[in-house]
Amino acid sequence: MSLIVNATAEGMLWGMMALGIFISFRILRRPDMTAEGAFPLGAAVGAQLIVSGIHPLVATAGAFLSGCLAGGITGVLMTKLHVPPLLSGILTMTGLYSINLRIMERANLSLLGEERVMSLLTDIVPLPASFDAIFVGIAVYAALTVLLIYFFKTDLGQALIATGDNETMARSLGIKTNSMKVIGLALANGLIALSGTLVSQNNGYADVSMGIGTVVIGLASVIIAEVVFTKLSLGGRLVSLVLGSIIYRLIISTVLALGMQPNDLKLISAIMLAIFLSMPKQFNKLQSKFARQSEPLELQEGESR
């Protein structure tokens, strides 16, 4: 039971990461490696602000804004300096490693004994272990989902979606696609940094290397949600992302409980992502195969009639 509770708590907090990855990879259709720098950036900014005596909610908001700034820099590199999208993210990610070290002034910053977002809840209502993270995750994710659903119904949100669907057509309609890319990447990495600070506050520390492999983790959550929950509206897809994140965490926790080494987590994540990426294609092949096999039977039945 504790395995399910812990996986749910982690999945809820990592759900914001899945939201950010979804915006960059699915809405904008841009490969963005900034996530691996934005995640620890959010953790670093949030942790340093909390240690400096700033209220946890203000520190969390500051972490979100820092991620928006990082994503905006990637967008400017891509649109104004015409650096290829993948390389733009890599450049920002690389630069953020040094920035994160400067923010924390060390490789690891402890939050033990400090007031955090989770402790604000437990000060009001005593909760069992991990339930504070679950309730915080539910509250934050629900608020973000409602805001994003509303945002994507606005003219600006529709312009963002149009830019990702067909940039040439969007430009012909008078949409400033370069501005949309910057806004989309800023929003995506803001959500990723928000996930980073919440995860660090839940873990009790921020670490400069905690962003390694986050793109794979976020993509795995998105792909799992798309494979398990099909034919959903945009709002339904946003809700399903956190469920995909929880399922991913449950699989990882189960694998570790079976005796796998924690050092193999990145390898396991990569294998899982490869499997889930190939599943839709394999399902389509099976459906086509069964359809071909059923055709002669249908013809025979028609002839006998």
Disulfide bonds with the S-S distance in Angstrom:
none
